[in-house]
Amino acid sequence: MKFLVLQHARVEHPGSFRKFLREGGHDCIAVELDEGEALPALDGFDALWVMGGPMDVWEEDEYPWLCEEKALIREAVEGRGMPFLGLCLGHQLLAEALGGSCGASEQPEIGVMPVQLTEAGTTSIILDDFPDTFDCLQWHSVEVKTMPPGAICLATSPACAIQVMQWGPRATSLQFHLEIEPDTVTNWVDIPAYETTLKSALGNDGPAMLKASCDGKLTDFEKLAERVYINWLQTAAQG
């Protein structure tokens, strides 16, 4: 498959998913929207992945390419039925592109935290073989408030109702992160907006605390990321 990967910060890439994509022999074309790279046409691509980023979905005046990105997501998912995976900001962009809404979280989630499957999630393809409750990395202060018409919530948490969203058979998005690698936290702390929210939530020792928490979970994160990848390929194969 040929993947189009939309990135909003060079260090916020598919992470550990890259290993699985390489092993599968897939071709990935990354576009750095935050660096001014233009969105390509969807022709010739088999799937669209949209990564996280420090900007908010409504900051279109500061990041005008967000408008074009939402339109491309809508064309890919709604217009073409293209297999889609969104992470964090990508999760929120999918919701907005299809008619949902996002807003500031009443309680930002930052740290290694548990997520629970919903009843729909326990029978979903994308979360097949997941435990009912699992830990993941959360690093967000915005969330999906209203899902698009036809969307289904597959996982939730006390502070964020919509943690995993499915729209149609081939589009899935996750608010949290499982694609964590040994250098992920260190790289993300270099993004000023992320550093600010992290220290605000966990104090000045937040970066070291979060890295230690993630280091202790890397094996679990990779196993769950691989499961998401395998399950996502099953959804992509659906008509």
Helices and strands as residue ranges (DSSP letters): E 2-7, H 17-23, E 27-32, G 33-35, E 47-50, H 65-74, I 75-79, E 84-87, H 89-97, E 101-117, H 119-122, E 133-146, E 151-157, E 160-167, E 171-174, H 184-189, H 192-202, H 206-215, H 218-236
